[in-house]
């Protein structure tokens, strides 16, 4: 019996140091676990990297590294098309802006569905100053990571396909994700053994954030609020996970406030769950809507979230009956909500939460249960597969679309 072949295209995949790369890996794993033959096609950013290898539950194939400008795009596109021609996939999932969708559809034809997945990071990289709007009409479907991304693409007058879906990043729920002091202690011991900078004492408060440091003033608000938190908890630690183009300015602010031993920037982790099990609180301090995979992973690990008003785009979800609904972090129900841009209110909210372990535990459990239907990677992968193999064109075990078989 033949398994459906899915090719996932992403120019950036290794190392797993960004939210898109982590999502691609988890999604490919889920596709494989559901009986599909998955190949991730990406770029070889180092010359010594092998052209093909196995990773987790799927195959990884690399094309030459793309360079800036039209010639660099052509240099990557040509071998990428040769790889697809050799793979003969039954469906293609493209991560990015979808600029290569035209040549891919021309190569593979209408019998192979091609779906584009884009998010706010890809739109930000392309910028508003692009001369021509993107033409995504050749794609069979477009998947946006949020309603905000969808609105932005319409505002830029992109040519969109007839089917446009909003599906947020999926994250893995730990098999036993319930928090406990025992698991927290073990996680802190493991981090301390990995590097001295990660040593956290059992009673020492730890607050983390993985929000992107890309210009939103909310990260500077958090540093200012941390000065307030230290007045009540002088031994507490703040970890700013990840990085971004404004990371240097955030670090300069930390240095100017003499908090280099209290607020640290450890960079990326391939696996955040250990950090979240070790932490007491997650903070999403943005002034505007900024989608953050780190926040979703914190929720999956039952870590209590502190968010600012209007910083999280409501997440689309399907209830048990298949009807659409909207999930949002609700004040004192599934998280702590503070006014955006208000440093004093943010500092007071963090201080209050650190002093109330029962509240943190209750809100963390509530958020994990409420959001699971929309962010669990297994359910998200099923929604992606519905776009790749919709009921009207279901892939059969003989490798022929059911719609074609009916016509015959």
C-alpha positions as CSV (number, residue, x, y, z in Angstrom):
1,X,0.0,0.0,0.0
2,X,1.3,3.3,-1.0
3,X,1.7,6.2,1.5
4,X,0.9,9.8,0.5
5,X,4.1,11.7,-0.2
6,X,4.4,15.2,1.2
7,X,7.2,17.6,0.4
8,X,7.7,20.5,2.9
9,X,9.7,23.4,1.5
10,X,11.4,25.9,3.9
11,X,14.6,27.9,3.1
12,X,15.5,28.0,6.8
13,X,15.5,24.8,8.9
14,X,18.8,24.2,10.7
15,X,19.8,24.8,13.4
16,X,16.4,24.6,15.2
17,X,16.9,28.1,16.6
18,X,13.7,29.8,15.5
19,X,9.9,29.3,15.9
20,X,9.3,28.4,12.3
21,X,12.0,25.7,12.3
22,X,10.6,24.1,15.4
23,X,7.1,24.1,14.0
24,X,8.2,22.6,10.7
25,X,10.0,19.8,12.6
26,X,7.0,19.0,14.8
27,X,4.6,19.2,11.9
28,X,6.7,16.9,9.8
29,X,6.9,14.4,12.7
30,X,3.1,14.5,13.0
31,X,2.6,14.0,9.3
32,X,4.9,10.9,9.5
33,X,3.1,9.5,12.5
34,X,-0.2,9.8,10.6
35,X,1.2,7.5,7.9
36,X,2.6,9.9,5.3
37,X,6.0,9.8,3.7
38,X,7.5,13.2,4.5
39,X,10.5,15.0,3.0
40,X,11.7,18.4,4.1
41,X,13.4,20.3,1.4
42,X,15.6,23.2,2.6
43,X,18.8,25.1,2.0
44,X,22.4,24.0,2.8
45,X,23.6,27.0,4.7
46,X,27.0,25.4,5.2
47,X,29.0,23.7,2.4
48,X,30.0,20.7,4.5
49,X,26.4,19.8,5.3
50,X,25.2,16.5,3.6
51,X,22.8,16.8,0.7
52,X,20.5,14.2,2.3
53,X,20.0,12.7,5.7
54,X,17.3,11.4,8.1
55,X,16.0,13.6,10.9
56,X,13.5,12.4,13.6
57,X,10.8,10.7,11.6
58,X,11.3,12.2,8.2
59,X,13.9,12.7,5.4
60,X,15.8,16.0,5.0
61,X,17.1,17.1,1.5
62,X,19.2,20.2,1.0
63,X,19.6,22.5,-2.0
64,X,22.4,25.1,-2.5
65,X,22.1,28.1,-0.2
66,X,20.1,31.0,-1.7
67,X,21.9,34.3,-1.9
68,X,20.4,37.8,-1.9
69,X,18.9,39.1,-5.1
70,X,17.2,37.6,-8.1
71,X,20.2,35.5,-9.0
72,X,20.4,33.9,-5.6
73,X,16.7,33.1,-5.7
74,X,17.2,31.4,-9.1
75,X,20.2,29.5,-7.8
76,X,18.1,28.0,-5.1
77,X,14.9,27.6,-7.1
78,X,16.5,25.5,-9.9
79,X,17.9,22.7,-7.8
80,X,14.8,22.8,-5.6
81,X,12.6,22.1,-8.6
82,X,14.9,19.2,-9.7
83,X,14.5,17.7,-6.2
84,X,10.7,18.0,-6.4
85,X,10.7,16.4,-9.8
86,X,12.6,13.5,-8.4
87,X,10.5,13.2,-5.3
88,X,7.2,13.2,-7.2
89,X,5.2,14.3,-4.2
90,X,1.4,14.0,-3.9
91,X,1.2,17.4,-2.1
92,X,3.6,20.3,-1.4
93,X,3.5,22.5,1.7
94,X,5.6,25.8,1.3
95,X,6.7,27.9,4.3
96,X,7.5,31.5,3.5
97,X,6.0,34.1,1.2
98,X,5.1,31.7,-1.5
99,X,7.1,33.4,-4.2
100,X,8.0,30.1,-5.8
101,X,4.5,28.7,-6.1
102,X,4.2,29.6,-9.8
103,X,7.2,27.6,-11.0
104,X,6.3,24.7,-8.7
105,X,2.7,24.4,-10.0
106,X,4.0,24.6,-13.5
107,X,6.3,21.7,-12.8
108,X,4.0,19.4,-10.9
109,X,0.7,20.3,-12.6
110,X,-2.8,20.6,-11.2
111,X,-3.0,17.1,-9.9
112,X,-0.5,17.9,-7.1
113,X,-1.9,20.3,-4.5
114,X,0.4,23.1,-3.4
115,X,-0.4,24.9,-0.2
116,X,1.5,28.0,1.1
117,X,1.9,28.7,4.8
118,X,3.0,32.2,5.7
119,X,3.2,34.1,9.0
120,X,4.0,37.6,10.3
121,X,7.7,37.0,10.3
122,X,7.8,36.3,6.5
123,X,5.7,39.4,5.8
124,X,8.0,41.4,8.0
125,X,11.1,40.1,6.1
126,X,9.5,41.0,2.7
127,X,8.6,44.5,3.9
128,X,5.9,46.9,2.8
129,X,8.2,48.5,0.2
130,X,8.0,45.6,-2.3
131,X,7.2,46.9,-5.8
132,X,4.8,44.2,-6.7
133,X,2.2,42.4,-4.6
134,X,2.6,38.7,-4.3
135,X,0.6,36.5,-6.7
136,X,-0.5,33.4,-4.7
137,X,-3.4,32.6,-7.0
138,X,-1.7,29.5,-8.4
139,X,-1.7,27.9,-4.9
140,X,-4.5,25.6,-4.0
141,X,-4.8,27.1,-0.6
142,X,-3.1,29.6,1.7
143,X,-2.7,29.1,5.4
144,X,-2.0,32.1,7.7
145,X,-0.7,31.9,11.2
146,X,-3.2,34.5,12.5
147,X,-6.1,36.7,11.5
148,X,-3.7,39.7,11.7
149,X,-1.5,38.1,9.0
150,X,-4.5,37.5,6.8
151,X,-5.6,41.1,7.2
152,X,-2.1,42.4,6.3
153,X,-2.0,40.3,3.1
154,X,-5.4,41.7,2.0
155,X,-4.2,45.2,2.9
156,X,-1.1,44.8,0.7
157,X,-3.4,43.7,-2.2
158,X,-1.8,40.2,-2.6
159,X,-3.5,38.0,-5.1
160,X,-4.8,35.2,-3.0
161,X,-6.2,31.7,-3.8
162,X,-9.9,30.9,-3.3
163,X,-9.2,29.0,-0.1
164,X,-7.6,30.9,2.8
165,X,-7.4,29.3,6.2
166,X,-6.1,30.6,9.6
167,X,-4.2,27.9,11.6
168,X,-1.9,28.9,14.4
169,X,1.4,27.2,15.2
170,X,1.0,23.9,16.9
171,X,3.0,22.8,19.9
172,X,3.5,19.5,21.6
173,X,1.6,18.9,24.8
174,X,3.9,16.8,27.1
175,X,2.4,13.3,27.8
176,X,2.5,14.2,31.5
177,X,2.4,18.0,31.4
178,X,1.0,18.6,34.9
179,X,3.4,20.8,36.9
180,X,4.7,19.9,40.3
181,X,7.5,21.0,42.7
182,X,9.3,17.7,42.1
183,X,9.4,18.2,38.3
184,X,10.4,21.9,38.7
185,X,13.3,20.9,41.0
186,X,14.5,18.2,38.5
187,X,14.3,20.7,35.6
188,X,16.3,23.3,37.5
189,X,18.9,20.7,38.4
190,X,19.2,19.6,34.7
191,X,19.6,23.3,33.6
192,X,22.2,24.0,36.3
193,X,24.2,20.9,35.2
194,X,24.1,22.1,31.6
195,X,25.7,25.5,32.4
196,X,26.5,27.5,35.6
197,X,24.6,30.5,34.3
198,X,21.4,28.5,34.4
199,X,21.7,27.6,38.1
200,X,18.4,28.4,39.9
201,X,17.9,27.7,43.6
202,X,14.7,25.8,44.6
203,X,13.1,28.9,46.2
204,X,14.4,31.4,43.7
205,X,11.7,32.9,41.4
206,X,12.2,32.4,37.7
207,X,10.3,34.4,35.1
208,X,10.8,33.7,31.3
209,X,9.7,35.2,28.0
210,X,10.4,34.1,24.4
211,X,8.7,37.0,22.7
212,X,10.6,38.2,19.6
213,X,13.0,41.1,20.2
214,X,12.3,42.9,16.9
215,X,11.4,46.4,17.8
216,X,8.2,46.2,19.8
217,X,8.6,48.4,22.9
218,X,7.1,45.8,25.1
219,X,10.4,44.2,25.8
220,X,11.8,47.5,27.1
221,X,8.7,47.8,29.3
222,X,9.5,44.3,30.7
223,X,13.0,45.4,31.7
224,X,11.6,48.5,33.3
225,X,9.0,46.4,35.2
226,X,11.7,44.0,36.3
227,X,13.2,46.8,38.4
228,X,9.9,46.9,40.3
229,X,9.9,43.2,40.8
230,X,13.4,43.2,42.3
231,X,12.2,45.4,45.1
232,X,10.0,42.6,46.4
233,X,12.1,39.6,45.1
234,X,15.7,40.7,44.9
235,X,17.0,37.2,44.1
236,X,14.5,36.6,41.2
237,X,15.7,35.8,37.7
238,X,14.4,36.9,34.3
239,X,15.3,34.9,31.2
240,X,14.8,36.5,27.8
241,X,14.9,33.5,25.5
242,X,15.6,33.8,21.8
243,X,17.0,36.8,20.1
244,X,16.2,39.5,17.5
245,X,17.5,42.6,15.7
246,X,17.0,44.8,18.8
247,X,18.6,42.4,21.2
248,X,21.6,44.7,21.6
249,X,19.4,47.6,22.7
250,X,17.6,45.5,25.2
251,X,20.9,44.3,26.7
252,X,22.1,47.9,26.9
253,X,19.0,48.8,28.9
254,X,19.7,45.8,31.2
255,X,23.3,47.0,31.7
256,X,22.3,50.6,32.3
257,X,19.9,49.5,35.1
258,X,22.7,47.2,36.7
259,X,20.6,44.1,36.3
260,X,23.1,41.9,34.3
261,X,23.1,39.2,37.0
262,X,19.3,39.2,37.4
263,X,18.1,39.5,33.8
264,X,20.0,37.4,31.3
265,X,19.6,36.6,27.6
266,X,20.6,32.9,27.2
267,X,19.6,32.7,23.5
268,X,17.8,29.8,21.9
269,X,17.0,26.3,23.2
270,X,16.2,23.4,20.9
271,X,13.7,22.3,23.6
272,X,11.9,24.9,25.7
273,X,9.8,22.5,27.8
274,X,12.6,22.0,30.4
275,X,12.9,25.7,30.8
276,X,9.2,26.1,31.2
277,X,9.0,23.3,33.8
278,X,11.7,25.1,35.7
279,X,10.0,28.5,35.5
280,X,7.3,30.1,37.7
281,X,5.8,32.5,35.2
282,X,5.7,33.4,31.5
283,X,5.4,37.0,30.4
284,X,4.2,38.3,27.0
285,X,4.7,42.1,27.4
286,X,4.1,43.3,23.8
287,X,2.4,46.7,23.0
288,X,0.8,45.4,19.9
289,X,-0.3,42.0,18.5
290,X,2.8,39.8,18.3
291,X,2.2,36.1,17.8
292,X,4.6,34.1,19.9
293,X,5.2,30.4,19.7
294,X,7.0,30.6,23.1
295,X,3.7,31.7,24.7
296,X,1.9,28.7,23.2
297,X,4.6,26.3,24.5
298,X,4.3,27.9,27.9
299,X,0.6,27.3,27.9
300,X,1.1,23.7,26.9
301,X,3.4,23.2,29.9
302,X,0.8,24.7,32.3
303,X,2.9,27.7,32.9
304,X,0.8,30.7,34.0
305,X,0.9,33.5,31.3
306,X,1.0,37.2,32.0
307,X,0.0,39.1,28.8
308,X,-0.7,42.7,27.9
309,X,-4.1,43.8,26.5
310,X,-4.3,43.6,22.7
311,X,-0.9,41.8,22.4
312,X,-2.3,38.3,21.5
313,X,-4.4,37.7,18.4
314,X,-7.5,35.6,19.3
315,X,-6.8,32.1,18.2
316,X,-9.2,30.3,15.9
317,X,-10.3,26.9,17.1
318,X,-12.8,24.2,16.3
319,X,-14.9,22.8,19.1
320,X,-15.9,19.1,19.3
321,X,-18.8,19.6,16.9
322,X,-16.5,21.2,14.3
323,X,-18.0,24.7,14.8
324,X,-15.6,27.6,14.8
325,X,-14.9,29.4,18.0
326,X,-12.3,31.9,19.3
327,X,-9.8,31.3,22.1
328,X,-8.4,34.2,24.0
329,X,-6.5,34.6,27.3
330,X,-9.1,35.8,29.8
331,X,-8.3,37.9,32.9
332,X,-8.2,35.7,36.0
333,X,-9.6,32.8,34.1
334,X,-6.7,31.6,31.9
335,X,-4.1,34.2,32.6
336,X,-3.2,37.6,34.0
337,X,-3.9,40.6,31.8
338,X,-2.3,44.0,32.2
339,X,-2.5,47.3,30.2
340,X,-0.1,47.5,27.3
341,X,2.8,49.9,27.7
342,X,2.2,50.4,31.5
343,X,5.4,49.5,33.2
344,X,4.1,49.9,36.7
345,X,1.1,47.7,36.1
346,X,3.2,45.0,34.5
347,X,5.7,45.1,37.4
348,X,2.9,44.9,40.0
349,X,1.2,42.0,38.1
350,X,4.4,39.9,38.0
351,X,5.1,40.7,41.7
352,X,1.6,39.6,42.7
353,X,1.8,36.4,40.6
354,X,5.1,35.4,42.1
355,X,3.6,35.8,45.6
356,X,0.6,33.5,44.8
357,X,1.5,30.0,43.8
358,X,-2.1,28.7,44.0
359,X,-3.2,31.4,41.5
360,X,-0.4,30.5,39.1
361,X,-1.2,26.8,39.3
362,X,-4.9,27.4,38.7
363,X,-4.5,29.8,35.8
364,X,-1.8,27.6,34.2
365,X,-4.0,24.5,34.3
366,X,-7.0,26.5,33.0
367,X,-5.1,27.9,30.0
368,X,-3.6,24.5,29.1
369,X,-7.1,22.9,29.0
370,X,-8.8,25.7,27.3
371,X,-6.3,26.1,24.5
372,X,-5.5,22.5,23.8
373,X,-8.1,22.1,21.0
374,X,-6.5,24.9,19.0
375,X,-2.7,24.5,19.6
376,X,-2.0,20.8,20.1
377,X,0.3,19.8,17.2
378,X,-1.7,16.6,16.5
379,X,-4.9,18.5,15.9
380,X,-3.1,21.3,14.0
381,X,-1.5,18.7,11.8
382,X,-4.9,17.2,11.0
383,X,-6.1,20.6,9.8
384,X,-3.0,21.0,7.6
385,X,-3.7,17.6,6.1
386,X,-7.3,18.7,5.4
387,X,-5.8,21.5,3.2
388,X,-3.3,19.2,1.5
389,X,-5.8,16.4,0.9
390,X,-9.3,17.9,1.2
391,X,-12.3,15.5,1.2
392,X,-13.1,16.3,-2.4
393,X,-9.6,15.2,-3.5
394,X,-8.8,12.5,-0.9
395,X,-5.6,10.6,-1.7
396,X,-6.3,6.9,-2.1
397,X,-4.1,4.0,-1.5
398,X,-3.6,3.5,-5.2
399,X,-2.1,7.0,-5.6
400,X,-5.1,8.4,-7.5
401,X,-7.3,11.3,-6.4
402,X,-10.8,10.1,-5.6
403,X,-12.1,13.0,-7.6
404,X,-10.3,11.7,-10.7
405,X,-11.4,8.1,-9.9
406,X,-15.0,9.2,-9.8
407,X,-14.6,11.0,-13.2
408,X,-13.2,7.8,-14.7
